[in-house]
Amino acid sequence: MPAISPTQFAKRTSQSLDWPHAKTRVLSAYREWIRAAPDIQKMYSMPKPVAAIRTRVRQEFERHRFVNQLPVVDKLITKSHMDYQETMNYWRQMTHMMSYFKDENWRGDKRLPSNFMEGFIEGRN
């Protein structure tokens, strides 16, 4: 559900003290995203099941699993918080959300005509 105030999901930027603290912060951010998946699906009317959204969140976190520099982890956590705030405050559009699923054709197979004449005959420009 959209936030009542824009700062509702804002978090203060901080640095991790050590690796266990960074791990706690990453897990907290991950849980936040996982819990918000049903709300994200409803808010953006996404044509994806909640399980697919959660899987994609997991993939994004797994992509950075082997980062071994603490400042980089801190920057990724901050970026995650900013993305979460933008998403939950409904500051994104459907295309922004679906760009995370860019390997799948979510608009259907006939999104664009294959050549100019087909588009011209169909009345598309």
Residue pairs with C-beta under 8 A, 6 or more apart in sequence:
1 39
1 42
1 43
2 43
2 88
2 89
2 90
3 9
3 88
3 89
3 90
6 89
8 88
8 89
9 84
9 85
9 88
9 89
10 85
11 81
11 85
13 78
14 74
15 70
15 71
15 74
16 22
16 25
16 70
16 73
16 74
16 77
18 70
19 70
22 70
22 73
22 74
22 77
25 77
26 61
26 73
26 77
29 77
29 80
29 81
29 84
30 57
30 58
30 61
32 84
33 57
33 61
33 80
33 84
34 54
34 57
36 84
36 87
36 88
37 50
37 53
37 54
37 57
38 50
39 88
40 46
40 53
40 87
40 88
40 97
41 48
41 49
41 50
41 53
43 90
44 92
44 94
44 97
45 94
46 53
46 94
46 97
46 98
47 106
48 101
48 106
52 101
56 100
56 101
60 100
64 73
64 76
67 73
67 76
85 91
86 92
87 97
98 106
105 111
112 119
113 119
113 122
113 124
119 125
